[in-house]
Amino acid sequence: MLCASAFGVRAQSFSDSPDISAQDSIAAPLTAAPAAAVVANSGVITLNGKSSYWLGADYAWYNYSTDFGTGAWGKFTDWSAVSADFGAMHANGVHVVRWWVFGDGRYSPEFSSTGAVTGLDSYVLSDIDHALQIAAANHVAILFTLIDSSIWAAASNSSGLQTGGHAALVTSSTVQKSYLDKALKPLLQHIAAGSYRAEVAGYDLVNEPEAQMSGYWGGSNLSSTSVKAFVKQCATYVHTYGGSGSLATVGSATPYYVSTWKSLGLDFYQIHYYPWMDFSNGAGSGLPTYASQALDKPCIVGEFPTADSSYGLTDTNVQSANWYLNSIETKGYAGAIAWSYRVSDSATKWTSFQPVYTNWNTLHSAITGPVLP
């Protein structure tokens, strides 16, 4: 989600053009263990041995950065309410939900006074189990977004709770290793050994890392080289400890940046698109075709607004609800995940968007997924 702290204001245009040329080198890789017509370039992703076009919604949280684990503000997650939400999403035609886990680090993982990760609190894994049980009961897959790039922003403190301040996850090899071994690894191993692994669509390693990267409208001037090395390490852990067939991706902030994440071991790519990304080039121009980006893996649109120009079931006007759903598929992407089901912000208007979404899913039922066992 393009938040105010990262890029100014979600729906605003920017006077400066993005620097999209900052492509640094990276260290050598680690060793890891029927209805509507489907166009020829329509992408799919294979999960659990079945290929489909992923149609989903960003949940994206019940309460930002506190859904998994606990902390100084207490426990907020109401699992009965979450279950009702998932039931409604399934009825709306949602097949996959993108859900943020650690966010800005305010609740989990746990950090020492020196900034190293010490582990996961006693709620995290049981909360993950709750989420997956609910997903299974409602036949919906979860794409877990592990951290938001705001975790790397400058630290802020409120009522005894720190948010952000963990750039060392990228800049310090020791701190990074502590995150990989004491947070990511146990999370992956727990899910892999559990009864609901098939409900995991994949792991979104970082939401919009470019928001904290130098040369990418960066907020904390982390180097491209360091962030890409972090992503590569996380992808390796997903493939090593997440079980056979586990998928890794990164939520790239704009279509301009997605090629940054090539050759890092990701299984599919992900872009986010909002109208301000058109700049002055005409409505809808900021969403390029998949083919034009010369990617070597499928790519989904992991965020696009549900606060649209119109909600007619057959309206094809640019940036209408139907236009988003049709365009993302016909431009060759492998999935569309709408922002958002639950978040209250200027880009969200799910109640208005939902009838168009549900109708689109019905018309494209031959391709939509992921298809769960």
C-alpha positions as CSV (number, residue, x, y, z in Angstrom):
1,M,0.0,0.0,0.0
2,L,1.4,3.4,-1.0
3,C,1.1,5.2,2.3
4,A,1.7,8.8,3.1
5,S,5.0,8.1,5.0
6,A,6.4,6.4,1.9
7,F,5.3,8.5,-1.1
8,G,3.4,11.5,0.1
9,V,-0.3,10.8,-0.5
10,R,-1.7,7.7,-2.0
11,A,-3.7,9.3,-4.9
12,Q,-1.5,12.3,-5.5
13,S,0.8,12.8,-8.5
14,F,4.4,13.7,-8.2
15,S,6.3,16.5,-9.8
16,D,9.5,14.5,-10.1
17,S,9.9,11.5,-12.3
18,P,10.9,8.3,-10.7
19,D,14.5,7.2,-10.8
20,I,14.1,3.8,-12.3
21,S,17.7,3.3,-13.4
22,A,19.2,2.4,-10.1
23,Q,20.1,-1.3,-10.7
24,D,22.9,-2.3,-8.5
25,S,24.8,-5.6,-8.7
26,I,24.2,-8.3,-6.1
27,A,26.3,-10.9,-4.4
28,A,26.5,-14.4,-5.7
29,P,23.4,-16.5,-5.0
30,L,23.2,-18.9,-2.0
31,T,22.4,-22.5,-2.7
32,A,18.9,-23.4,-1.6
33,A,17.9,-26.3,-0.9
34,P,-15.7,-21.0,-20.5
35,A,-17.5,-18.0,-20.3
36,A,-15.5,-14.9,-21.3
37,A,-12.7,-15.6,-23.7
38,V,-9.2,-16.0,-22.3
39,V,-6.7,-14.2,-24.4
40,A,-3.6,-16.0,-25.6
41,N,-1.2,-14.0,-23.4
42,S,-3.2,-14.5,-20.2
43,G,-0.9,-15.6,-17.4
44,V,-1.4,-18.3,-14.8
45,I,0.4,-19.4,-11.7
46,T,0.8,-23.1,-10.7
47,L,0.0,-23.9,-7.0
48,N,-0.5,-27.4,-5.6
49,G,0.0,-28.8,-9.2
50,K,-2.9,-26.7,-10.6
51,S,-2.6,-23.6,-12.8
52,S,-5.0,-20.7,-12.5
53,Y,-5.5,-16.9,-12.8
54,W,-5.3,-15.6,-9.2
55,L,-8.3,-13.5,-8.3
56,G,-8.2,-12.0,-4.8
57,A,-8.4,-9.2,-2.3
58,D,-6.0,-7.5,0.1
59,Y,-7.5,-8.0,3.5
60,A,-5.0,-6.6,4.4
61,W,-5.2,-6.6,8.1
62,Y,-7.8,-6.8,10.9
63,N,-5.7,-4.3,12.7
64,Y,-2.4,-3.0,11.2
65,S,0.7,-4.9,12.3
66,T,-1.0,-6.5,15.3
67,D,-2.9,-9.5,13.9
68,F,-0.1,-12.0,14.5
69,G,1.5,-11.8,17.9
70,T,0.9,-9.5,20.8
71,G,2.5,-6.4,22.3
72,A,2.2,-3.4,24.6
73,W,-1.3,-2.4,23.3
74,G,-2.8,-5.8,23.9
75,K,-4.4,-8.3,21.6
76,F,-6.9,-7.0,19.1
77,T,-7.6,-9.8,16.7
78,D,-11.2,-11.0,16.8
79,W,-11.1,-14.4,15.1
80,S,-14.9,-14.7,14.9
81,A,-15.0,-11.4,13.0
82,V,-12.1,-12.5,10.8
83,S,-14.0,-15.8,10.1
84,A,-17.1,-13.8,9.1
85,D,-15.0,-11.6,6.8
86,F,-13.5,-14.7,5.1
87,G,-16.9,-16.2,4.6
88,A,-18.1,-13.0,3.0
89,M,-15.0,-12.8,0.8
90,H,-15.5,-16.4,-0.4
91,A,-19.2,-15.5,-1.2
92,N,-18.0,-12.5,-3.2
93,G,-15.7,-14.7,-5.4
94,V,-12.4,-14.1,-3.6
95,H,-10.0,-17.0,-4.1
96,V,-6.8,-15.6,-2.5
97,V,-6.4,-13.1,0.4
98,R,-3.2,-11.0,0.8
99,W,-2.6,-10.6,4.6
100,W,0.2,-8.7,6.3
101,V,2.0,-10.6,9.1
102,F,4.7,-8.5,10.8
103,G,4.1,-5.1,9.2
104,D,6.3,-2.4,10.7
105,G,7.5,-4.7,13.5
106,R,5.4,-3.1,16.3
107,Y,4.2,-6.5,17.7
108,S,6.4,-9.1,16.1
109,P,9.0,-10.4,15.7
110,E,10.7,-9.7,19.0
111,F,13.8,-7.6,19.1
112,S,16.6,-7.2,21.7
113,S,17.9,-3.9,22.8
114,T,20.7,-4.2,20.2
115,G,18.1,-4.7,17.4
116,A,18.6,-8.4,16.8
117,V,15.6,-10.6,16.4
118,T,15.2,-12.9,19.5
119,G,12.2,-14.9,18.3
120,L,8.4,-15.0,17.9
121,D,6.1,-14.4,20.9
122,S,3.8,-17.2,22.0
123,Y,0.8,-15.9,20.0
124,V,2.4,-15.7,16.5
125,L,2.2,-19.3,15.4
126,S,-1.1,-20.0,17.0
127,D,-2.5,-16.9,15.3
128,I,-1.1,-18.2,12.0
129,D,-2.9,-21.5,12.7
130,H,-6.2,-19.6,13.3
131,A,-5.8,-17.7,10.1
132,L,-5.1,-20.9,8.0
133,Q,-8.0,-22.8,9.7
134,I,-10.3,-20.0,8.7
135,A,-8.9,-19.9,5.2
136,A,-9.4,-23.7,4.9
137,A,-13.0,-23.5,6.2
138,N,-13.8,-20.9,3.6
139,H,-11.9,-22.3,0.7
140,V,-9.7,-19.3,0.4
141,A,-5.9,-19.2,0.0
142,I,-3.6,-16.8,1.9
143,L,-0.7,-14.9,0.4
144,F,1.2,-13.9,3.5
145,T,3.0,-10.5,3.3
146,L,5.8,-10.9,5.8
147,I,7.0,-7.3,6.4
148,D,6.2,-3.8,5.2
149,S,9.1,-1.6,4.2
150,S,8.0,0.8,7.0
151,I,9.8,-1.6,9.3
152,W,13.0,-0.1,7.9
153,A,11.9,3.5,8.4
154,A,13.1,5.7,11.3
155,A,11.9,4.5,14.7
156,S,8.8,6.0,16.3
157,N,7.5,5.4,19.8
158,S,4.0,5.6,21.2
159,S,2.8,4.4,24.6
160,G,5.7,2.1,25.0
161,L,5.6,0.6,21.6
162,Q,8.2,1.0,18.9
163,T,7.3,1.1,15.2
164,G,10.0,0.9,12.5
165,G,13.6,1.4,13.3
166,H,14.8,-1.9,12.0
167,A,16.9,-1.0,9.0
168,A,19.6,-3.3,10.4
169,L,17.6,-6.2,9.1
170,V,19.1,-5.1,5.8
171,T,22.3,-3.4,6.7
172,S,23.7,-5.8,9.4
173,S,24.5,-9.4,8.4
174,T,24.1,-10.4,12.1
175,V,20.7,-8.8,12.5
176,Q,19.6,-10.2,9.2
177,K,20.6,-13.7,10.1
178,S,18.7,-13.4,13.4
179,Y,15.5,-12.5,11.5
180,L,16.0,-15.4,9.0
181,D,16.8,-18.0,11.7
182,K,14.6,-16.8,14.6
183,A,11.5,-15.4,12.8
184,L,11.3,-16.5,9.2
185,K,12.6,-20.1,9.5
186,P,10.4,-21.1,12.5
187,L,7.3,-19.5,10.8
188,L,8.0,-21.5,7.5
189,Q,8.8,-24.7,9.3
190,H,5.6,-24.5,11.5
191,I,3.4,-24.0,8.4
192,A,5.2,-26.6,6.4
193,A,4.6,-29.2,9.2
194,G,1.0,-28.2,9.8
195,S,-2.3,-29.4,8.4
196,Y,-3.0,-26.3,6.3
197,R,0.1,-25.7,4.2
198,A,-2.0,-26.2,1.1
199,E,-3.9,-23.0,2.0
200,V,-0.8,-20.9,1.7
201,A,-0.6,-19.3,-1.8
202,G,2.9,-18.0,-1.1
203,Y,5.1,-15.6,0.8
204,D,5.3,-11.9,-0.2
205,L,8.7,-11.2,1.3
206,V,8.4,-7.4,1.6
207,N,5.6,-4.9,0.8
208,E,6.9,-2.1,-1.4
209,P,10.6,-2.2,-0.5
210,E,11.3,0.7,-2.9
211,A,9.8,3.1,-0.4
212,Q,12.9,2.8,1.7
213,M,15.5,2.5,-1.2
214,S,17.9,5.2,-2.4
215,G,17.1,6.1,-6.0
216,Y,13.5,4.7,-5.8
217,W,11.8,7.6,-4.0
218,G,13.5,6.1,-1.0
219,G,12.8,7.2,2.5
220,S,15.7,5.7,4.4
221,N,18.3,5.5,1.6
222,L,18.9,1.8,1.9
223,S,21.0,0.6,-1.0
224,S,19.5,-1.4,-3.8
225,T,22.3,-3.9,-3.4
226,S,21.6,-4.5,0.3
227,V,17.8,-4.8,-0.2
228,K,18.1,-7.2,-3.1
229,A,20.5,-9.4,-1.1
230,F,18.0,-9.5,1.8
231,V,15.2,-10.5,-0.7
232,K,17.4,-13.2,-2.1
233,Q,18.2,-14.6,1.3
234,C,14.5,-14.6,2.2
235,A,13.5,-16.4,-1.0
236,T,16.1,-19.0,-0.3
237,Y,14.7,-19.6,3.2
238,V,11.2,-20.0,1.7
239,H,12.4,-22.6,-0.7
240,T,14.5,-24.4,1.9
241,Y,12.1,-24.4,4.9
242,G,8.7,-23.8,3.4
243,G,8.2,-27.2,1.9
244,S,8.2,-28.3,-1.7
245,G,6.5,-26.0,-4.0
246,S,6.5,-22.9,-1.7
247,L,6.4,-19.7,-3.7
248,A,8.1,-16.4,-3.0
249,T,7.3,-12.9,-4.4
250,V,7.9,-9.2,-3.6
251,G,5.2,-6.5,-3.7
252,S,6.9,-4.0,-6.0
253,A,5.5,-0.5,-5.4
254,T,4.9,0.4,-9.1
255,P,5.2,-1.2,-12.5
256,Y,8.3,0.9,-13.1
257,Y,10.3,-1.0,-10.6
258,V,9.4,-4.7,-11.1
259,S,12.4,-5.6,-13.1
260,T,14.6,-4.7,-10.0
261,W,13.5,-8.0,-8.5
262,K,14.6,-10.3,-11.4
263,S,17.2,-13.0,-10.8
264,L,16.7,-13.1,-7.0
265,G,15.0,-16.5,-6.8
266,L,11.4,-15.3,-6.8
267,D,8.7,-17.6,-8.2
268,F,6.4,-14.8,-9.6
269,Y,6.5,-11.1,-9.6
270,Q,4.0,-8.6,-8.3
271,I,3.3,-5.0,-9.1
272,H,1.0,-2.4,-7.5
273,Y,-0.9,0.1,-9.7
274,Y,-2.8,3.3,-8.8
275,P,-4.0,6.1,-11.1
276,W,-1.3,8.6,-10.0
277,M,1.2,6.3,-11.7
278,D,-0.1,7.4,-15.0
279,F,1.6,10.8,-14.3
280,S,0.6,13.0,-17.3
281,N,0.5,10.3,-19.9
282,G,-3.2,9.6,-20.0
283,A,-5.6,7.5,-17.8
284,G,-4.6,3.9,-17.6
285,S,-1.2,4.4,-19.2
286,G,0.7,3.5,-16.0
287,L,-0.4,-0.1,-16.3
288,P,1.8,-1.6,-19.0
289,T,1.3,-5.0,-20.6
290,Y,3.0,-7.9,-19.0
291,A,4.9,-8.7,-22.2
292,S,6.4,-5.2,-22.4
293,Q,8.2,-5.7,-19.1
294,A,10.3,-8.7,-20.3
295,L,9.9,-10.7,-17.2
296,D,10.9,-14.3,-16.9
297,K,8.2,-15.4,-14.4
298,P,4.4,-14.7,-14.2
299,C,3.4,-11.4,-12.6
300,I,0.3,-10.4,-10.6
301,V,-1.1,-7.0,-9.8
302,G,-1.1,-7.3,-6.0
303,E,-2.8,-3.9,-5.4
304,F,-5.2,-1.8,-7.4
305,P,-7.9,0.5,-6.1
306,T,-11.6,-0.4,-5.5
307,A,-12.5,3.3,-5.3
308,D,-13.1,3.6,-9.0
309,S,-14.6,5.9,-11.5
310,S,-17.8,3.8,-12.0
311,Y,-19.2,0.4,-11.1
312,G,-21.3,-0.6,-14.0
313,L,-21.2,-4.3,-14.7
314,T,-20.4,-3.7,-18.4
315,D,-18.7,-0.4,-18.1
316,T,-15.4,-0.4,-20.0
317,N,-14.4,3.2,-19.4
318,V,-10.8,3.6,-18.2
319,Q,-10.4,3.1,-14.4
320,S,-13.9,1.8,-13.9
321,A,-14.2,-1.3,-11.8
322,N,-14.8,-3.5,-14.8
323,W,-11.9,-1.9,-16.7
324,Y,-9.4,-2.8,-13.9
325,L,-10.5,-6.4,-13.9
326,N,-10.6,-6.8,-17.7
327,S,-7.4,-4.9,-18.3
328,I,-5.2,-6.7,-15.8
329,E,-6.2,-10.0,-17.3
330,T,-6.0,-9.0,-21.0
331,K,-2.7,-7.3,-20.5
332,G,-1.3,-10.7,-19.6
333,Y,-0.9,-10.6,-15.8
334,A,-1.4,-13.8,-13.8
335,G,-3.7,-12.4,-11.2
336,A,-5.5,-9.4,-9.7
337,I,-5.7,-8.7,-6.0
338,A,-7.9,-5.7,-5.2
339,W,-7.2,-3.1,-2.5
340,S,-9.0,-3.7,-0.3
341,Y,-11.6,-5.6,1.6
342,R,-11.2,-4.1,5.0
343,V,-8.8,-1.1,5.1
344,S,-10.4,2.3,5.5
345,D,-8.6,4.6,3.1
346,S,-9.1,6.7,0.0
347,A,-8.3,3.8,-2.4
348,T,-10.9,1.4,-0.8
349,K,-14.6,1.1,-1.7
350,W,-15.2,-2.6,-1.6
351,T,-19.0,-2.4,-1.1
352,S,-19.4,-0.6,-4.4
353,F,-16.7,-2.7,-6.2
354,Q,-17.9,-6.1,-5.0
355,P,-20.9,-6.6,-7.4
356,V,-18.6,-6.0,-10.4
357,Y,-15.9,-8.3,-8.9
358,T,-18.4,-11.1,-8.2
359,N,-19.9,-10.9,-11.6
360,W,-16.4,-10.9,-13.2
361,N,-15.4,-14.0,-11.2
362,T,-18.6,-15.8,-12.3
363,L,-17.9,-15.0,-16.0
364,H,-14.3,-16.2,-15.7
365,S,-14.8,-19.2,-13.4
366,A,-13.0,-21.4,-15.8
367,I,-9.7,-19.7,-15.1
368,T,-9.9,-18.1,-11.6
369,G,-8.1,-19.5,-8.6
370,P,-5.9,-20.5,-6.8
371,V,-7.6,-24.0,-6.8
372,L,-7.2,-25.6,-3.4
373,P,-7.1,-29.3,-2.9
